[in-house]
Amino acid sequence: MEGGSLWHEYETDLRAADVWEVYGSLALGQLAPQLLPHVLSKVELVEGDGGVGTVLLVTFPPAGPNLKSSASGWYRCNRSFNQFLVTCMC
């Protein structure tokens, strides 16, 4: 299994608090497939409420036989600095 990472920076005129309201919640799982269908096909809640320990099933668009979907745990490390850690098992 090969590892990898995905990184994207985007500047916006929106307030950080408004962006974090979406980015730090389950709303991101609803919006991401709509806004980035070439990156994510579907994001489903497996368990949790968006806080520490929440598990999501992330389905990627068909890109090859080895990359279909992954379970991803979302953990908020420090909400005051708008940081969180995402772990992924593909």
C-alpha positions, -999 to +999 in steps of 0.1 A: +000+000+000+013+034-009+009+065+012+002+100+001-012+133+010-035+159-004-029+196+003-048+226-010-047+262+001-075+286-008-079+323+001-113+336+009-129+368+020-150+350+045-144+354+083-123+325+098-151+318+123-176+313+094-153+290+075-145+270+106-182+266+113-185+245+081-149+231+080-150+220+116-184+203+114-202+175+096-214+201+070-180+197+053-189+161+045-221+173+028-205+201+009-172+186-002-187+161-027-208+188-042-179+213-045-151+187-053-168+158-071-135+149-088-119+144-054-147+130-032-178+110-044-195+107-011-189+112+027-211+092+051-213+094+088-205+061+104-206+072+141-202+103+162-215+138+161-186+156+144-165+158+175-135+138+187-138+102+176-162+107+148-158+082+120-167+089+084-167+067+054-151+086+025-157+073-010-135+085-038-144+086-075-131+056-095-094+063-101-080+028-102-084-007-087-065+002-054-083+034-044-120+029-038-129+042-003-114+047+031-125+050+067-113+083+082-113+094+118-117+131+124-102+145+157-102+181+168-069+189+185-072+225+193-104+244+183-090+277+195-063+276+168-086+260+142-064+229+140-074+193+138-059+160+128-073+137+102-062+100+101-070+079+071-068+041+065-070+033+028 
